[in-house]
Amino acid sequence: MKKIYNFDPNPYNTHMLLMNEVPANAKVLEIGTASGYLGEYMAQEKKCEVWGIEPLEELYEEALAGGYKKIFNLTAEEFIERNEIGDEKFDVILLGDVLEHMAYPDAVLVGLKKFLKLEGKFVISLPNIAHYSIRLQLLLGKWETTDYGTLDRTHV
């Protein structure tokens, strides 16, 4: 199976913009690991301790090799409800292009806050619907959903 998700080191890409917000040696909880490309970068390049959550079985299996200390095959909602990590706290909770897949993202953020250190922070990205490529499609009267990307058909 060909990987859909790979790390893009372009300094203007979302991947690097997110990574610029994660301090070196941080303890990070990544929500929605996909194939593990961000976790691998944080573990190897930033020397972070990375934990992850990935609900899709096939992506979870790929992410297992990404350098995570621990990874859970759960949705964010299940992770919050089950609280299998006890009193663990994180410097950063990373949500890279995942909130748009959730029915109640505000409730997820509130639930995840209990895992954040007092001085910790959320690092969040969302798809840019104002990107020129989407604007051009709209100008041409097109709104076609895809399997992944900005117009991913699983976006709520």
Salt bridges, closest charged atoms under 4 A:
GLU21 OE1 - LYS121 NZ 3.48
GLU49 OE2 - LYS69 NZ 3.69
GLU62 OE1 - LYS3 NZ 3.96
GLU84 OE2 - ARG82 NH1 3.78
GLU88 OE1 - LYS27 NZ 2.15
ASP91 OD1 - LYS117 NZ 2.98
GLU100 OE2 - HIS101 NE2 3.73
GLU100 OE2 - HIS155 NE2 3.65
ASP147 OD1 - ARG153 NH1 2.34
